[in-house]
Amino acid sequence: EEQLVQSGGGLVQAGGSLRLSCAASGFTFDDYAIGWFRQAPGKEREGVSYINPKDNTTDYAESVKGRFTISSDNTKNTVYLQMNSLKPEDTATYYCAAAGFWSRMYGTNWNTFKYDYWGQGTQVTVSS
């Protein structure tokens, strides 16, 4: 079964750090691009970061640039999101998602890809 299993969420004070993990199984890891998204109650889902493990291209939302770092460990089929200098406005449920070749063939950018698989989500809460 193709799946993404997330871990690493929790409660942290403003200025602190968390590392989220997204472990893939059941598909060829480096054939898929991975995006991180977040959604707060009553708000639209927004893209946070993106990586293509095949060529290591990355991108970040302007709101997290310089604070968050995305990386992949292809030997573990795992993508990480290191979150530093966390702010209360980072509070949300975070999801990872995987997009294969056909899913991103007609996408204009990583935010608009039709992702094939989604993780279960993990809560990140940043207190002030």
C-alpha angles and dihedrals in degrees: 000000000000110000147153118215118197131202140162106069124131147116121312137165121249110280093029132114140239133180120214122202130203114191117195127205137167097038140062102277101207092049089069134067117221127218131188117214135177136200131190121198112281093009133100120259112262133198115245106177144341140205136183105204092199095067100007094238112161139185137185139199111254091242093062101032111127093017104060128053126194121203141163134219104201093188088062097034087233135134121201134202112202109199118195133173090024119200130201089249088064088070108120145105108282123212133186121209137186126219123193128205098277093043092059098033093099100026117119092211139346093276090062100044115122098239118215101204135026133197122234094256131244129222120241116189122183117192124206 
